[in-house]
Amino acid sequence: MKVAFIFTHPPYGSSKVREGLDALLAMSAYCDENEIAVFFWNDGILSLLKQQQADAVLQKDTAAMSKLLMLYEIEQCFVCEEDLKRYQCSKEALSLPVVVLDNENFFKRLQQAEKILTF
């Protein structure tokens, strides 16, 4: 994997998630889909939750991100098992098909990237 995008911020309150998604989609024009991996860590997994009520805070629903990632055929998406436990979420509660990794394997996988962009 050449590039890893790691989303660490909650979906609302800043533009980090939207900026990261824009960068990710732009990068997909220059790389094969197997050269890009997306990691959701810490508060970043909140961007993937289904049934968000973004309109209550006058924002766009970040769960729609999953549709774009699938459209661009970006399939290497990872979440940390410990974060799912911390937020009491299941893999089924997420809007994107992800690979759930324990903490150690999550960071081992992340270290395989040549470049890491954090949002």
ChimeraX attribute file (.defattr): number of C-alpha atoms within 10 A of each C-alpha:
attribute: neighborCount
match mode: 1-to-1
recipient: residues
	/A:1	18
	/A:2	14
	/A:3	21
	/A:4	24
	/A:5	22
	/A:6	23
	/A:7	25
	/A:8	19
	/A:9	21
	/A:10	20
	/A:11	25
	/A:12	18
	/A:13	10
	/A:14	10
	/A:15	12
	/A:16	17
	/A:17	23
	/A:18	16
	/A:19	12
	/A:20	17
	/A:21	19
	/A:22	12
	/A:23	14
	/A:24	21
	/A:25	15
	/A:26	11
	/A:27	15
	/A:28	19
	/A:29	10
	/A:30	9
	/A:31	13
	/A:32	14
	/A:33	17
	/A:34	14
	/A:35	17
	/A:36	21
	/A:37	22
	/A:38	23
	/A:39	24
	/A:40	23
	/A:41	22
	/A:42	19
	/A:43	16
	/A:44	20
	/A:45	23
	/A:46	24
	/A:47	24
	/A:48	25
	/A:49	21
	/A:50	16
	/A:51	11
	/A:52	16
	/A:53	12
	/A:54	14
	/A:55	9
	/A:56	8
	/A:57	9
	/A:58	9
	/A:59	12
	/A:60	15
	/A:61	18
	/A:62	22
	/A:63	20
	/A:64	16
	/A:65	17
	/A:66	18
	/A:67	12
	/A:68	13
	/A:69	20
	/A:70	12
	/A:71	10
	/A:72	15
	/A:73	13
	/A:74	20
	/A:75	18
	/A:76	18
	/A:77	20
	/A:78	22
	/A:79	25
	/A:80	22
	/A:81	18
	/A:82	15
	/A:83	20
	/A:84	20
	/A:85	10
	/A:86	10
	/A:87	12
	/A:88	9
	/A:89	15
	/A:90	12
	/A:91	16
	/A:92	11
	/A:93	13
	/A:94	19
	/A:95	18
	/A:96	21
	/A:97	15
	/A:98	19
	/A:99	15
	/A:100	18
	/A:101	16
	/A:102	12
	/A:103	14
	/A:104	9
	/A:105	12
	/A:106	19
	/A:107	13
	/A:108	11
	/A:109	15
	/A:110	20
	/A:111	13
	/A:112	13
	/A:113	17
	/A:114	11
	/A:115	14
	/A:116	16
	/A:117	14
	/A:118	14
	/A:119	19
